[in-house]
Amino acid sequence: MRRSLLVLLVIAVSASGCTAIRRDSRRTLDWLDTSFTPSSPVARAALLPVAIPVGLAGLLTDTLVVNPVYAIDDAWGDTVDLLWTPSDESPLRRTLITPLAAIATPFVFGGEWLWRSIVPKAPRIEAVDQ
């Protein structure tokens, strides 16, 4: 049981290692660094046995919770742009494609969400109506 849990943990960290490597994707770990890092080298050395497990927990939290949550909005925007934003097509063609778009929506969203959770990708910039 423990071994399979450890293997699962290693696979999860390696599979999403791409987003964990980017500095702007490590929100929890950066917050821990700025909030709790002592300035003196002696204090840093004394807190090293505590800092390593806490830092690893922060990295796992970023990888498994924070990054997937932040990816939801961008993945939905990509799905809407791909499947539901009308292009230069006739109303008849759009009517015929709508059921297929409805069937494909969960799959496209799930794939895009998984991709944005694992691979670092720039966030979407929405056009603001003025």
WOHU-V402203 format. One line per field, one symbol per residue. phi: phi as a letter, one per 30 degrees, with the letter a starting at -180 (. if undefined). A space follows every 10 residues. Layout:
phi: ???
//
This chain:
phi: .ddddddddd dddddcdddd ddddccdddd dddddcdddd ddddddcedd dddddddddd dddcbddddd dddddddddd ddccddcdbd dddddddedd ddddeddddd dddddddccd bdddcddcdc
//
